[in-house]
Amino acid sequence: MRHLIINCSQLLTMAGPARARRGAEMRSVGLVPEGAVLVDGGKILAAGPRGLVQAHELASSARLIDAGGRVVLPGFVDSHTHPVFAGPRLKDFESRLQGKGYADIAAEGGGILSTVAGVRAAGRDSLVAGLRRWAGRFLECGTTTVEAKSGYGLDLDSELKMLRAIKAVGEAGPLELVATFLGAHAVPGEMKGDREGYDESLCAEMLPAVAREKLAVFVDAFCEKGFFTVEETRRVFRAAAAAGLKPKIHAEQLSRSGSLAMALEAGAVSADHLDCVDDSDLARLAKAGTVAALVPGSNYFLAKPYPPARRLIDAGAAVALATDFNPGSCPCWDMRMILSIACTQMRMTPEEALVAATINGAAALGLERSHGSLEPGRAADLVCWEAEDYRELPYYFGATRAAWTMKRGVMVHSGREYRL
């Protein structure tokens, strides 16, 4: 279906080089006042000033969508989520509010392993149904592409069950899901005394099985004290490379371990969290192709210091923003809340935050040539916001405010009437 979107008060194209944006580049959003977009076959044909777009030879045969003087920009690309689980960790939430730490909560049967127990007990159909519900909520909030991790199974059958659920929901659409295998999330309780055995199982059994079924694009690891060491993670990444999977990493989150340096050597597509990086890490990131994916929603929920976004950007690193949606440390799927946190707590500008949530989020998934901007040939993933100025997106918080969401040229969510 061919569509012509007109009457945008502001059109943010994110036009620019087909790569992650760095430093001062992150303040360029490709702003077009009174813009228009021509869409056909699920892709962008033209985007820019209304007069130029309407002059396109195919514009006269397109069905009209009036944006009603609202802001239109690319759909958000959320590059870090854990959306497959069987239920929330409400007991953990209460325990934290009472002052208990992670070790105390884990000793009481909470933490990651409590979610593992729920996922292992759940059937595949139940996990699929739950993920479908979350998929609708992402779309309502203007997110059109989501990275989805496993990591709450921690044995072969349960990890495959999670990844098959992600595949089923992604293939059904309309939300686009990019799967990541996170078997290296924690050592399961039954193998607590045999870390080496679990690492061997990851490398020799799980990774090859995931690759055979083509269930994931990436492999991730929680490289942190008490979880996976730098050397254990390095072994996982080597096995992943042999299986054709690309590395991502939870790095320098709770302490500085040297995980980032190792991940850069391994060619990680993104390094996520980065709460505890130092100046030498900033210099490395500025020279690397790895995207720094920050997830400040988890810092907010856990009342922890925020990652140094301002220092990272000023040093020349490519910064993305993601929700880290999960049942334990960030039960938030709304990227606009993340934008608000980024601006108010991490001193990012509205422009930097929007670049981080679109084209740089796409780069954190290796999709920078097809997603995250409104340029000819790109995926027609657009969101029309109940706003006249793009700065309203991080300014107002606490409500969805998406007038409509379009995925690959198809209207998949509408909060109000629009003209076809």
Secondary structure, DSSP 8 states (H G I E B T S, - for coil): --EEEEEEEEEE---S-SS---GGGGG---EEEEEEEEEETTEEEEEEEHHHHHTSTTGGGSEEEEEEEEEEEE-EEE--B----SS--HHHHHHHHTT--HHHHHHTT-SHHHHHHHHHHS-HHHHHHHHHHHHHHHHHTTEEEEEEE--S--SHHHHHHHHHHHHHHHHH-SSEEEEEEEEET---GGGTT-HHHHHHHIIIIIHHHHHHTT--SEEEEBBSTTSB-HHHHHHHHHHHHHHT-EEEEEESSSS--SHHHHHHHTT-SEEEE-TT--HHHHHHHHHSS-EEEE-HHHHHHHT-----HHHHHHHT--EEE---BBTTTB----HHHHHHHHHHHH---HHHHHHHHTHHHHHTTT-TTTSSS--TTSB--EEEES-SSTTHHHHS-SS--EEEEEETTEEEEESS----
